[in-house]
Amino acid sequence: MQSAPAGRVPAPSEVETLLRGALADAGTAWSLGSFGAIAEFMRDDDEPVRALPDTRMGLATARGAIALTPGPDLRPVAYETGFSGGYNHAVALCLPEGTCAMAQRIVVTELGSDREAAREEDREAVLFDLGLGLRAVDACVRTADPEAIACLRAGTGKPLFAMDNPIGPRLVAMSPHRVFCARIGRIEVYAPIPGPGEMSPEGPHTHVLPKLLRAGRTHAATTPIPQGFVPCAGMHPPHPYKDMMGRRIAFDPARHAAFQILLERWGDPDLLAIKRGETEVLPATISPKHAQSARRVAELQARFLRGEAVEPVAGDEDGDEQA
């Protein structure tokens, strides 16, 4: 069961203010994708940034870019998900089920020059949809290298993971730009693709995990997305006890307080009431799993705020984590 739509319908200007404020904060990371395939954008506080050469909201660095085109039906949903020894938080950027759909191609497909690239110098490079069949996101790669283009063209018309597709064995070596697109915008990743056994880089990167893709989900079951909506992207404000790479830091009460303000405005009021212990009766629109998660988050946050040591539990991460 999913949560019912929460709170009043936001004005487009209010959503724009939220997004622009987050884009200006180097401590906020971004994601765009679906369950099993996701692109992430983040930057260092002192990293040089470039404005986009058009009217889209966003910015580019030497490692990646984000470009947003929010429409009037974009719905931010702030949430927290608890698990043993910790919790996650984010603001999902959702669209109605009826307007979120992308191409949903199931074979590698050449799309031509990427005229919507975040940087002008990339707009003559060739874009290829990887054919992952995702509902709300087109996962693509882009390159101007003739050899890489030839390899990608040789794999068109076939599923990416087919045994006879030549792309898979050469994808890491080619390391084309990854370009994940949704109705609300795109994230581009320029950093090389890590090889087998290598850690994800500390910066923009992507994950494509076939095992999770086979589930056919748009998001993790632990994520309380309102009924009738699909998450296309996410804002990840600074976390009270984790850095951008998920490493533990000293608990920061100011970061905690900042997200509680977002949760108050953009979260589900029924889940907030459960978290605060203000209701004994579970609303019909709230799943027991999401209610339990809200109570667990409240308990964990109370312990952190009291200054208690909360140890992580190995192997027990929330389903939102795809890496």
SVG drawing of the C-alpha trace seen along z (x, -y; Angstrom):
<svg xmlns="http://www.w3.org/2000/svg" viewBox="-9 -32 48 47">
<polyline fill="none" stroke="black" stroke-width="0.4" points="0.0,0.0 1.2,-3.5 0.5,-6.7 -2.3,-9.0 -1.4,-12.4 -0.1,-14.6 -0.7,-18.2 -2.0,-21.0 -1.1,-21.2 2.0,-23.5 2.2,-26.6 4.8,-26.3 6.7,-29.3 7.0,-27.5 8.5,-24.4 10.8,-26.6 12.1,-28.3 12.7,-24.9 14.7,-23.6 16.7,-26.8 17.7,-26.8 18.8,-23.2 20.8,-23.8 22.7,-26.6 23.6,-24.4 26.7,-22.3 25.8,-20.0 22.6,-18.8 23.0,-15.8 20.6,-14.8 19.4,-11.6 17.4,-10.8 16.3,-7.3 14.3,-4.3 14.7,-1.2 17.9,0.4 19.1,-2.4 20.0,-5.7 22.2,-8.7 23.6,-10.8 24.9,-14.4 26.9,-16.0 29.7,-18.6 32.3,-19.9 31.8,-23.3 34.9,-24.7 34.3,-23.0 34.0,-25.3 30.5,-25.4 29.1,-26.6 25.6,-28.0 23.6,-26.3 23.5,-28.0 19.7,-28.0 16.7,-28.7 16.7,-25.4 17.5,-25.3 20.8,-23.7 24.5,-23.8 27.5,-21.8 30.9,-20.9 33.8,-19.0 32.3,-15.8 28.6,-16.1 25.6,-18.3 22.0,-18.6 19.3,-20.4 15.7,-20.7 12.5,-21.7 9.9,-21.5 6.3,-21.7 3.1,-22.6 2.4,-18.9 5.8,-18.4 5.1,-17.2 7.9,-17.2 7.5,-14.6 9.8,-14.7 10.2,-11.4 12.4,-9.5 12.9,-5.7 14.2,-3.9 16.2,-0.7 18.2,0.9 20.9,-1.5 20.0,-4.4 17.7,-6.2 17.7,-7.9 16.0,-11.1 15.2,-12.7 12.7,-14.8 11.3,-12.7 10.4,-14.7 7.2,-13.1 4.9,-13.3 1.4,-11.9 1.3,-8.4 -0.5,-9.7 2.2,-12.2 5.5,-10.6 6.0,-8.1 9.1,-8.2 9.9,-6.2 10.2,-2.8 12.4,-1.4 13.5,2.2 16.5,2.4 19.5,0.1 18.4,-2.7 20.3,-5.5 18.7,-8.9 21.0,-11.2 22.8,-14.3 22.0,-15.3 20.6,-18.8 19.5,-19.1 23.0,-18.5 23.7,-20.6 26.9,-21.9 27.0,-23.3 30.2,-21.4 28.3,-18.1 25.4,-18.8 27.0,-17.2 27.7,-14.0 25.5,-11.0 22.9,-9.9 21.9,-6.2 19.1,-4.9 20.2,-1.7 16.8,-0.2 16.2,0.6 12.4,0.2 12.0,-2.1 8.6,-3.8 9.7,-7.3 13.3,-7.5 15.3,-7.0 18.8,-5.7 21.2,-6.8 24.8,-7.1 26.5,-9.8 29.7,-9.9 31.6,-11.7 34.3,-9.1 34.0,-7.3 35.1,-3.9 32.6,-4.1 29.8,-5.2 30.6,-2.2 30.4,0.2 27.1,-1.3 25.6,-1.2 26.6,2.5 24.5,3.1 21.4,1.2 18.2,3.2 19.3,5.7 18.7,5.7 21.7,4.3 22.3,7.5 21.9,9.9 24.8,12.3 25.5,11.2 25.4,7.5 29.0,6.1 28.3,3.1 28.4,4.8 32.0,6.1 33.3,2.7 31.2,0.3 33.6,-0.3 36.5,-0.9 34.5,-3.2 33.1,-5.1 30.7,-7.3 28.8,-10.0 25.8,-8.7 22.6,-10.8 19.5,-9.9 16.4,-11.8 12.9,-12.3 10.0,-14.6 11.4,-16.9 15.0,-17.1 18.2,-15.2 21.4,-14.3 24.6,-13.8 27.7,-12.0 31.1,-12.5 33.4,-10.6 34.7,-7.2 32.7,-4.1 34.4,-2.2 35.6,1.3 34.6,4.5 35.4,4.3 36.1,0.6 34.3,-1.8 32.0,-4.4 33.8,-7.8 33.3,-10.6 31.2,-12.7 28.6,-12.2 28.1,-8.5 25.5,-6.0 24.3,-2.6 22.7,0.0 21.8,3.2 20.1,5.9 18.9,7.8 16.9,4.8 15.7,3.9 14.0,7.3 11.7,6.3 10.0,3.8 9.5,1.2 9.7,-2.5 10.9,-2.9 11.8,-0.9 8.8,0.5 10.2,-1.3 9.7,-4.8 6.3,-6.3 5.3,-7.8 1.7,-9.2 -0.8,-7.0 -1.1,-8.0 2.5,-9.5 5.8,-8.2 9.2,-9.4 11.4,-10.6 14.2,-12.3 15.3,-13.1 16.9,-15.9 19.2,-14.6 19.9,-17.5 22.8,-17.2 22.2,-14.2 22.7,-14.6 25.1,-11.7 26.3,-10.7 28.4,-12.4 27.5,-12.2 29.2,-8.9 27.3,-7.4 30.2,-7.5 29.4,-8.2 30.1,-11.7 29.3,-13.3 25.6,-13.9 24.7,-17.5 21.6,-18.9 21.4,-21.8 21.2,-19.4 18.5,-17.5 16.5,-20.6 16.8,-21.8 15.3,-18.6 12.5,-18.6 11.4,-21.9 11.2,-20.3 9.4,-17.3 6.8,-19.6 6.1,-21.3 6.5,-18.5 5.9,-15.3 2.8,-13.2 0.9,-14.7 -0.4,-11.2 3.1,-9.8 4.2,-12.9 1.4,-12.3 2.5,-8.7 6.1,-9.7 5.1,-12.2 2.9,-9.6 -0.2,-11.8 -2.4,-9.0 -3.1,-5.5 -5.2,-4.5 -3.4,-3.7 -5.1,-5.6 -6.3,-3.2 -4.0,-5.0 -0.8,-4.3 0.9,-0.9 2.0,0.8 5.5,0.9 5.7,-2.9 4.2,-3.5 6.8,-1.2 9.5,-3.0 8.2,-6.4 8.2,-5.2 11.7,-3.7 13.0,-7.1 11.5,-8.9 13.2,-6.6 16.6,-6.8 16.5,-10.6 15.6,-10.9 18.7,-8.8 20.9,-10.9 19.6,-14.1 20.3,-12.8 23.9,-12.2 23.7,-8.5 26.0,-6.4 24.0,-4.6 26.0,-1.9 25.3,-0.9 24.2,2.7 26.3,4.4 24.2,5.6 21.0,3.9 20.5,1.0 17.3,-0.6 15.9,0.5 16.4,-3.0 20.1,-2.3 20.9,-0.9 24.7,-0.9"/>
</svg>
